[in-house]
């Protein structure tokens, strides 16, 4: 069984004093169901954001499919997706604007963004709703 995620001694410190993750280690194998559980403030969201390459770890090793989370950041972004439970501004943005933010977070070059956004809107049949607030509630 192949290891999909391997985390060893992961540490994330914010503002040089807030230790959000303190020496976490675990691995997840192919075809394994894994739950990341803990109390509020335990560091679950921070770990997920590190896995999604949205933030960098302070120290430790994190690998996805043997790709280093820091060195292979772009390749990892090509093979995983991250959909947060709540976006703090998503209800104030149109569907197009939400896709634009995601494209920027994933460092999609400016000249490619528009095409990729329009491709997604076309695939999901949401072109008519792309400028409507809360486009996810749009029903044809």
C-alpha positions in Angstrom: 0.0 0.0 0.0 1.4 3.4 -1.1 1.7 6.3 1.3 -0.3 9.3 0.0 0.3 11.8 2.8 3.3 11.7 5.1 3.7 14.4 7.9 6.7 14.3 10.2 7.2 16.7 13.1 5.0 19.4 11.6 5.2 22.8 13.3 3.4 26.0 12.4 4.0 29.2 14.4 2.1 32.4 13.7 3.6 35.8 14.6 6.6 34.2 16.2 4.6 33.2 19.3 1.4 31.3 18.5 2.1 27.6 18.0 -0.9 26.4 16.0 0.6 23.0 15.2 3.3 21.5 17.5 5.2 18.5 16.2 2.4 16.6 14.5 3.2 13.3 12.7 1.0 10.9 10.8 0.7 9.2 7.4 -2.3 8.3 5.3 -2.1 5.3 2.9 -3.7 4.8 -0.4 -7.4 3.6 -0.1 -7.4 4.5 3.6 -10.1 6.5 5.2 -8.6 9.1 7.5 -10.3 11.6 9.8 -8.5 14.7 11.2 -10.3 15.3 14.5 -9.7 17.6 17.4 -11.0 20.4 19.5 -11.4 23.9 18.2 -8.0 25.5 18.0 -6.2 22.2 17.8 -4.6 23.0 14.4 -6.8 21.0 12.0 -7.5 23.8 9.6 -3.8 24.9 9.7 -2.8 21.3 8.8 -5.3 21.3 5.9 -4.1 24.7 4.7 -0.5 23.4 4.8 -1.5 20.3 2.8 -3.2 22.5 0.2 -0.1 24.7 0.0 -2.0 27.8 1.1 0.4 28.4 3.9 4.0 27.2 4.6 5.0 25.1 7.6 7.4 26.6 10.1 9.3 23.3 10.3 8.9 19.6 9.7 8.4 17.5 6.6 5.2 17.2 4.6 4.9 15.0 1.5 2.0 14.2 -0.8 2.7 11.3 -3.1 6.4 11.8 -2.3 6.2 15.4 -3.4 7.6 17.9 -0.9 4.9 20.5 0.1 7.3 23.4 -0.2 9.6 22.3 -3.1 6.9 20.8 -5.2 4.1 23.3 -4.4 2.9 23.9 -8.0 2.7 20.1 -8.8 0.8 19.4 -5.6 -1.7 22.2 -6.5 -2.3 20.4 -9.8 -3.2 17.1 -8.1 -5.3 18.2 -5.1 -8.2 20.5 -4.5 -9.3 22.4 -1.4 -12.8 23.6 -0.8 -13.2 25.4 2.6 -16.4 24.9 4.5 -17.0 28.6 4.8 -15.4 31.4 2.7 -15.5 34.6 4.7 -16.5 36.6 1.7 -18.1 34.1 -0.7 -21.7 35.4 -0.2 -20.5 39.0 -1.1 -18.9 37.7 -4.4 -20.3 36.4 -7.6 -19.5 32.9 -8.9 -17.0 34.5 -11.3 -15.3 36.4 -8.5 -15.0 33.3 -6.3 -13.4 31.4 -9.2 -11.0 34.4 -9.7 -9.9 34.3 -6.1 -9.3 30.6 -6.3 -7.3 31.1 -9.6 -5.2 33.7 -7.8 -4.6 31.5 -4.8 -3.4 28.8 -7.0 -1.0 31.2 -8.9 -2.7 30.6 -12.2 -1.0 33.1 -14.6 -3.2 36.1 -15.4 -3.3 35.3 -19.1 -4.6 31.8 -18.4 -7.2 32.8 -15.6 -10.0 34.0 -17.9 -9.9 30.9 -20.1 -9.8 28.5 -17.1 -12.6 30.4 -15.4 -14.8 30.4 -18.5 -14.1 26.7 -19.1 -15.3 25.8 -15.6 -18.4 28.0 -15.9 -19.1 26.3 -19.2 -18.6 22.8 -17.9 -20.9 23.5 -14.9 -23.4 25.3 -17.2 -23.2 28.5 -15.0 -22.4 31.1 -17.6 -25.8 32.8 -17.1 -25.2 33.0 -13.3 -21.5 34.0 -13.3 -22.3 37.6 -12.2 -25.0 36.7 -9.7 -24.2 36.9 -6.0 -24.2 33.4 -4.4 -24.2 31.7 -7.8 -24.1 28.4 -6.0 -27.8 28.9 -5.3 -28.7 29.4 -8.9 -31.2 26.9 -10.3 -32.2 26.8 -13.9 
